[in-house]
Amino acid sequence: MTPLIRRAARFLTAHVDAPLLGAVLLLLALGLIVIFSGSNQNPVRVTTQAVNMLVALGAMYALANIPPHYLMRVAVPLYVLGVLLLVSVALFGDVVHGARRWLHVGVTRIQPSELMKIAVPLMLAWYFDRYEATLRAKNYLIAAVLLVVPVAFIARQPDLGTALLVFAAGCYTLFLAGLSWRIIIGLAAAGLSAIPFAWPLLHDYQRQRILTLFDPMQDPLGSGYHTIQSTIAVGSGGVMGKGWLQGTQTHLDFIPERTTDFIFAVYSEEFGLLGNTLLLALFLVVTARGLMITGNAPTLFTRLLAGAITLTFFTYAFVNMGMVSGILPVVGVPLPLISYGGTSLVTICLGLGVLMSIQTHKKLVQS
């Protein structure tokens, strides 16, 4: 390798975190393998997802090369834009399958709620960094309002899965910013006590999903069908799995949404416990690397942002695996880097790009 090529390679990889990228690429490769099986070996679906992956990796690389202090400058405008788009969705958005989540912008349409997965932790990290020296109880109250406003708009669409992830990202930021344990416990107790009052506010299908969690057999061909079939697939994989392309629940069309929200059921049936162990290990590598980046972050802004992104990624995986395994209600959360789809994949990779930016630019920031 000539010195020129070496210099070019160093320049191109200067802001790429190798351990994080390696785990991400392995997860993306597993995703393509499972999508090929879950789509009944449909090359078009696999090709489309490969294009989505290239776009997502390009977005991750681009954001990794943006220094964190530039991200601080766009925190407020991005948050304001996101809230305005959510208001526009509530007023003018398209209704698809009973939910108003999409907004036409020119020749295409967007889902603004996905933007808030990045905008909310970015905004809260900026806010706490700005008032780092004078943090008071009122600052946490203002931050809570900044979190509740977009979450309320998203939940109203309704989109419980995205609202949950945005809320989790904000709560992680509040926790990492030093919110007192007494307040956290008090809020948790208040939230639990408010469940009877919140129950009538839920949509019928949301209440049914929660009831189905406790007894999916009460409606085995309706609301309980997803949970029953996915748990059968997970259990039938055994230790070794039935083999790639050999899953009976998958290829006899028992598993619903088998390339998106329930792709973990396809994976579990075909690769079994050993395959799940590998998948969990890769998710833990991404999470552990993110927590290492969080611990080494040089400023409060980067520490809060990295921690929120990392823990939200973990929440993605935990919620999806939990709902497929029957221990959590079905809320429509994809399996990160594995499920088919472009929007959520790009959002996740943007967050991972931020982690890389924080890690590789920290030497340029005065601690």
Secondary structure, DSSP 8 states (H G I E B T S, - for coil): --HHHHHHHHHHHTT--HHHHHHHHHHHHHHHHHHHHHTTS-HHHHHHHHHHHHHHHHHHHHHHTS-HHHHHHHHHHHHHHHHHHHHHHHHH-EEETTEEEEEEETTEEE-HHHHHHHHHHHHHHHHHHHTGGG--HHHHHHHHHHHHHHHHHHHHTT-HHHHHHHHHHHHHHHHHTT--HHHHHHHHHHHHHTHHHHGGGS-HHHHHHHHHHH-GGGSTTTTTHHHHHHHHHHHHTTTT-S-TT--HHHHTT-STTTTTTTHHHHHHHHHHHHHHHHHHHHHHHHHHHHHHHHHH-SSHHHHHHHHHHHHHHHHHHHHHHHHHHTSS-------TTTSS-SHHHHHHHHHHHHHHHHHHHGGGS--
